[in-house]
Amino acid sequence: MSNFAHLLETEIPRLRRYARALTRDASRADDLVQSCLVRAIAKEHLWQPGTNLRAWLFTILHNQHVNDVRRSVREGVCVPVEDVGPILTIAPNVTASLQLRDLERAIATLPEEQRQVILLVGLEGMSYGKVAVILRVPIGTIRSRLSRGRETLRRRMDINRRTKPSMPHKRAAAGGASRAA
């Protein structure tokens, strides 16, 4: 296996994670990653050893996703979110799982530009500079989108916490404590 192929192979999990977050569909994400890898192999001569392969691959993946979205809009392909949303089984009273589900739903409602930046910076741990190169926008735009996205997520997660009914045993314990005081 060539060095380039080995380097590509190590980036596949990150590409898949980002593609799944973008498409919110496992099979479409796998297709997107495959298209990205095929394009990367075909364009290997354009990659300069010593430069950031991950940023180069994420740029290819991002551009492929944009092209796919534009093609689907042009062709009129539209799939309702309800049809592709994952069916989750949640163990009762598992707070972390519920919070993660709420966060995933809140991220899914963000505008795509904010969602992309949140995922690349927050999930993938990329620097603002790398994200700016991948998305082809100035660093200031990255900071702005990240700030607006985080603020929107904070508001939506706070609303979710306030609208959730409290657990009956917690209310009874709180009521008992206040009566004793």
Beta strands, then each sheet from edge to edge (+ up, - down):
end
